[in-house]
């Protein structure tokens, strides 16, 4: 969708944010036959998403994840080695949520990322709503 900070957050209201997420969720459901309820706020939830905004997300039935590791793949154009450095520097928790984007350097680094994390004892899993856990900058357990 837009990933437009001004459009999604400038008004301080969740209206445009929710409209966009509802639209994309419908598109995903139409294409895949599955209704996803896990969302990631463009630019993360802090400081742009306040408690009232989070209340609206909860009322809509969405769960929202931020991340525990920012790979900075958005910043390191054509530098998969830098993406890997960021991940190695930041990975230390039992459970990690790594922010990755659909960038050339990310795709190039991905085999090394997977190998590194696997060697450190991490496992990968498909998201399952019935096993949801909270990962958001506000530590809002409802999300």
C-alpha positions in Angstrom: 0.0 0.0 0.0 1.2 3.6 0.4 3.7 3.3 3.2 3.1 7.1 3.3 3.8 8.5 6.8 1.8 11.8 6.1 -1.2 10.0 4.8 -1.3 7.3 7.5 -0.4 9.3 10.6 -0.5 13.1 10.1 -4.1 13.6 11.2 -3.4 11.8 14.5 -6.5 9.6 13.8 -6.5 6.0 12.8 -9.1 6.4 10.0 -6.8 6.4 7.0 -4.5 3.8 8.5 -7.4 1.4 9.2 -8.9 2.1 5.8 -5.7 1.1 4.1 -5.1 -2.0 6.2 -8.7 -3.1 5.7 -8.3 -2.8 2.0 -5.0 -4.7 1.9 -6.4 -7.4 4.2 -9.3 -7.9 1.8 -7.0 -8.1 -1.2 -4.8 -10.8 0.6 -8.0 -12.7 1.5 -9.2 -12.6 -2.1 -5.9 -13.8 -3.5 -5.0 -16.5 -0.9 -8.3 -17.4 0.7 -6.9 -16.7 4.1 -7.7 -13.7 6.3 -4.6 -12.3 7.9 -5.0 -10.4 11.1 -1.3 -9.7 11.9 -0.2 -6.3 10.7 3.0 -4.2 10.8 2.7 -0.5 10.9 4.8 1.4 8.4 7.7 3.0 10.2 6.8 1.1 13.4 4.2 2.1 16.0 6.4 4.5 18.0 5.9 7.4 18.3 3.1 7.7 15.7 0.5 5.3 17.2 -0.9 6.4 20.5 -3.2 4.6 22.9 -6.4 5.8 21.2 -5.0 4.7 17.8 -4.1 1.3 19.3 -7.6 1.0 20.7 -8.9 1.3 17.1 -6.5 -1.4 15.9 -7.7 -3.7 18.7 -11.4 -3.0 18.0 -10.8 -4.0 14.3 -9.5 -7.4 15.5 -5.9 -6.9 14.3 -2.8 -7.9 16.1 0.2 -5.7 15.4 3.9 -6.5 15.5 6.8 -4.2 15.6 10.3 -5.7 15.5 13.1 -6.6 17.8 15.8 -6.3 15.1 16.0 -3.7 12.4 18.2 -5.1 9.7 18.4 -1.6 8.2 18.2 -3.2 4.8 16.2 -0.1 3.7 19.4 1.9 4.3 22.2 -0.4 3.1 21.5 -0.3 -0.7 23.6 -3.0 -2.5 25.3 -4.0 0.8 24.0 -7.4 1.9 27.2 -7.6 4.1 25.9 -4.6 6.1 22.5 -6.1 6.4 24.1 -9.2 7.9 26.3 -7.1 10.2 23.2 -5.4 11.6 21.4 -8.7 12.3 24.5 -10.2 13.9 24.9 -7.1 16.1 21.3 -7.1 17.3 20.3 -10.8 17.6 20.4 -11.9 21.3 16.9 -12.6 22.5 15.2 -16.0 22.8 12.6 -14.8 20.2 13.4 -12.3 17.5 11.2 -10.5 15.0 13.5 -9.2 12.2 12.4 -6.3 10.1 13.2 -7.1 6.4 12.0 -5.4 3.2 11.7 -6.6 -0.3 15.1 -5.2 -1.4 17.8 -6.7 -3.5 20.3 -6.6 -0.7 17.9 -8.4 1.6 17.3 -11.2 -0.9 21.1 -11.5 -1.4 21.7 -11.7 2.4 18.8 -14.0 3.1 20.7 -17.4 2.7 23.4 -16.2 5.0 20.9 -14.8 7.5 19.1 -18.1 7.6 22.3 -20.1 8.0 23.6 -17.7 10.8 20.3 -17.9 12.8 20.0 -21.7 12.3 23.6 -22.2 13.6 22.7 -20.0 16.6 19.9 -22.4 17.4 16.9 -20.4 16.1 14.0 -22.1 14.3 11.6 -20.5 11.8 7.9 -20.9 11.9 4.8 -19.8 10.1 2.8 -17.3 12.1 -0.2 -19.0 13.8 -2.9 -16.7 15.3 -3.6 -19.2 18.1 0.0 -19.0 19.2 0.3 -15.2 19.0 2.6 -13.3 21.3 2.9 -9.6 21.8 5.8 -7.7 20.1 5.2 -4.0 19.9 7.0 -0.9 21.1 4.2 0.2 23.5 4.2 -3.2 25.2 0.5 -3.3 24.6 -0.5 -6.9 25.4 -3.8 -6.5 23.5 -1.8 -6.4 20.3 
